[in-house]
């Protein structure tokens, strides 16, 4: 399959699909962190390039409910972010997964089809992730490490939430967990 990983600079999801033999490309305004098939630029300019599937990770800066206290002053940029989400979610690519944290996408566009946690895919951590799906089944958990997650101190259960301020904090928080990337590739890479 020809697969677009939209808004991905890390290359993690792209490489999970590449390992299974797919023609997978990441696309982001930033350069890729893992050398490979990467389009550096605006993903909206590449949506009609004959993709069979897209996994999209639109920026959550103006969408995530964790920033709700700033929504009033962000009305314009939030509307632009929602327009970007709509362009991805409703494009003509037949199979789409759009992922984001709990966000206004749920109330302004539609509710997610699935909510997942890293502990469902081999990482004893929490990071609530919503999936909006088109033409794809829900992900089936590959392991259950919820008990291990709950046994940790609170700041270790959700370590990305407790990262100290830094210039690259947003980058660290946006990277897809390897177990989730592998589940997407293994389960959706073989879907009819």
N, C-alpha and C positions, 0 to 999 in steps of 0.2 A: 504494500500500500504506500501511497505518497501521503506523508503526514506532516502537517505544519504544527509546530509548537510555538504558539504566539506569545509574545511578551516573556520570553525566556532567555536570560543571559547566561545562566549557569550551565546549560547543556545537559543537565541530569535527565530530564524526561526524554529529550532527543536521543541521547545515547542508549537509554533503556530500549527504545524502539529500534535503534540501529543494530543493537546486539541480536535482535530477532530477524534481521535481514530487511527491514523496512527502509524505504527512501525517506528518511526523516530529516526535517530541517527546522532549526530554531530561527526565530526572527525577533529582534529587539532593537531599540534605539542604541543600546549599549553593545560593545563587542562581546563575543562569547568568552567565557572563562575556561571552557574545555575546547581545544581546537576541534573543528569539525564543520559540517555543513551548516552555515549560519548566514542569514541575511541581516545585515545591519541597516536598519531603516524602519520606515513606517509600515507596520503590518497591514494596514488598510489598503495599501497599494499592491498587495500580493494575494488578496483573498480570492481572486478569480484565476489563479495559476494552476487549476486542475487538481486540487487536493481531494483526497478520499476522506480524510479525517483531520480535525483540528483539536488540539488541547490548548486552551487559552487561559492565560494567567494575567488578566488586566490589572494594572496598578490599583491598590485598594486605598491609597492615601486619602481620597476624598469620598470614599464609599463606606468604609468599615464603621460599624456602630461604636467601636472603641473611641472614635473621634467625634461622637455625637455632640459634645459640648461646643464644637466649632462649626456645626452645620449651618447656623444662621449666617455667618460671615462667609461661608463657602458655597452659597447657593449657585453662583454662576459656574464655578469650577466643578461642582458636583453634577450639575446638569450636563456639562461637557463630558464628564466621566461616564455618566449613564448613557449618553449618546454613543460613546465608544463601545460600551458593553453591548448595547443593542446592535450595533454594526457587526460585532463579532458573533453574537448569539443568533441573529436572524439572517446571517449570510447563507449563500447557497451550498456550502459544504455539507455533504449528507450526514456526516457523523461529527458531533461536536460535544466536547466537555468544556465548560467554562467553570473555573474554580476561583473562589474568593472566600475570605472570612465572612462571618456573620455581618451582613451589610444591608444598605438600603436597596440593593438589587431585589431583595425579597419583597419589599413593600412597593417599590416603584415600577418593577418590571414583572416579576413572578417569583413565587417561592421556589427554593431549590428542590431538586429531585432526590438528593441524598446529602446527608451530613456525615462526614468521616472524621476519624481521629488517627494520629500516627500510631497509637497503641494497637490499633486494629490491623496494622501492617508491619509489625516487627520492631517498633520503636516505643520504648516505655515512656512516652511523653504525650502531652496534650497540645493540640493546636486545632481548634475547631475549624473545619474546612467544609464549605458548602460546594456542592457540585450541581450545576445546571446541565442537563443532558439532552441531546437530540440524536436519535438514531443509535444510542448506546445503552446497554443495560447498566444497572447499578453495579458498582464494584463489590465483589465478595471479599470480606476480610480474609487475610491470609494467616493471621495469628492473633491471639488475644493476650495482650500484655497489660490489660486494664488493672489487674490486681497489683502488678509490679509498679505501675504508675502511681496508684493510690497509696502504696506503701512508702513512697518517697516524701520528703518534706515538700511543702507547697511550692516553694520557689524552684524545686527540681522537677516537679510534675509538668510545669509549663515554662521551661527555661527561656524560651524566646520572649515571653512576656516580661521577664525580669532582666533582660539585657540592659546594661547601663547605656546612657546616651553616648552616641558616637556618630561620626559622619557616615559610617556604613551600616548602622543598625538596621535600617530599612532593607538593605540587601540581605543581611543575615536572616531577617524575619521572613523574607519572601521566597527563599529557596525551598523547593519541594523535597520532602523526605525520600530517600532512596527506595524504601519499601513501598511507598505509594506509587512512585514512578514505575517500579517493576511490576506492580499489580496492574497498573494501567496498560503497560505494554503486553504483559502475558494474557490478560483477559480481553482487552479490546483489540489487540493486534491480531487476534484470531477470530474476531467476531465477524459473522457473515455480512 
